[in-house]
Structure formats: C-alpha cells, structure tokens
Amino acid sequence: MLNQTMTVTVLFYAEDDPFTLKSAVLIEQAVSDVGRPIFSPTFRDGKTIIAVLKGEVEVINALGQRREDATK
C-alpha cells in the first residue's frame, strides 16, 4: 500500500477542551503498508484520538450536546 492515501474523519478530544468531542476530516491522508492512516506529530500533538473513520463523516450529535442545547 505504499504511496496510498485515503480520506478519514478523526474523532478526538483536545487538551485545551477535554470535554468537547471534536472532529477533523483529513483528505489524502498517507496510509501505512498495513492500511492504517499515518498522522503527523503536528496533528497528534495535544489530542486524544478516540476513533478514525474511513471517509468523510459529519458528526451530527455527540455526547453531551443535547444537554447543552436544552439549556440555551
């Protein structure tokens, strides 16, 4: 799988906001020879990665968002 790329969506918590689930879509992400995305240290720094999803995914609702929306 050398020189292969894929689009992935990464779900993560950031160190500066550890209670809000965030997401990032990475297009043409490098892939290892076993088919796993390779993230740069710059991307990984300050994040706790929860899940990596193949393709572009829109997060509609995450844990705690309904409670937050109800208080507004």
Buried (B, 14 or more C-beta within 10 A) or exposed (E): EEEEBBBBBBBBBEEEEEEEBBBEBBEEBBBEEEEBBEBEEEBEEEBEEEEBBEEEBEEEEEEEEEEEEEEE
